[in-house]
């Protein structure tokens, strides 16, 4: 996963956790605007989320942040 996507995921997770607490869930779509302005990056996130880690549609933000920070 490219560094820019890692940074974006961590930033979004931090923001969601700050707003809604440690129990907040999100999907990989949370890292993108409603407009598909970067399909390649969206597919990279989807591949990491779905194909590589076989995560559920919604996961806890804290779990995703930890996975990304751990380099998974």
SULWOUR-V474111 format. One record per pair of residues at least 4 apart in sequence whose C-alpha atoms are under 8 Angstrom apart, sorted by the first residue. I is the first residue (numbers start at 0). J is the second residue. D is the distance in Angstrom with one decimal. If there is no record, write none. Layout:
((I;J;D) (I;J;D))
This chain:
((0;4;6.8) (0;5;6.8) (0;43;7.1) (0;44;7.9) (0;47;7.7) (1;5;6.5) (2;6;6.1) (3;7;6.1) (4;8;6.1) (4;40;7.5) (4;44;7.7) (5;9;6.3) (5;67;6.3) (5;68;7.9) (6;10;6.1) (7;11;6.1) (7;30;6.8) (8;12;6.0) (8;30;6.2) (8;64;7.0) (8;67;7.7) (9;13;6.0) (9;64;5.5) (9;67;7.4) (9;68;7.8) (10;14;6.2) (11;15;6.1) (11;29;7.5) (11;30;6.5) (12;16;6.0) (12;60;5.2) (12;61;6.9) (12;63;7.6) (12;64;6.1) (13;17;6.0) (13;60;7.9) (13;64;7.9) (14;18;6.1) (15;19;5.9) (15;20;7.3) (15;23;6.9) (15;60;7.3) (16;20;4.6) (16;21;5.3) (16;22;7.6) (16;23;6.3) (16;60;6.8) (16;61;7.4) (17;21;7.9) (19;23;5.9) (21;59;7.8) (21;60;7.4) (21;61;6.5) (22;59;6.3) (22;60;7.6) (22;61;7.7) (23;59;5.7) (23;60;6.0) (23;61;8.0) (24;57;5.7) (24;58;5.0) (24;59;4.1) (24;60;5.4) (25;29;6.3) (25;56;7.9) (25;57;5.0) (25;58;5.6) (25;59;6.3) (25;60;6.1) (26;56;5.6) (26;57;4.7) (26;58;6.4) (27;31;7.9) (27;44;6.5) (27;45;6.6) (27;48;6.9) (27;56;7.9) (28;32;7.9) (28;41;7.9) (31;35;7.6) (31;41;7.4) (32;36;7.8) (35;41;7.9) (37;41;6.3) (38;42;6.1) (39;43;6.3) (40;44;6.3) (41;45;6.1) (42;46;5.9) (43;47;6.2) (44;48;6.1) (45;49;5.7) (45;50;7.5) (46;50;4.9) (46;51;6.2) (47;51;5.0) (47;52;6.3) (48;52;5.5) (48;53;6.2) (48;54;5.7) (49;53;4.5) (49;54;5.7) (49;55;7.7) (54;58;7.2) (58;62;7.1) (58;63;7.1) (59;63;6.6) (60;64;6.1) (61;65;6.1) (62;66;6.2) (63;67;6.2) (64;68;6.1) (65;69;6.0) (66;70;6.4) (66;71;5.3) (67;71;5.7))
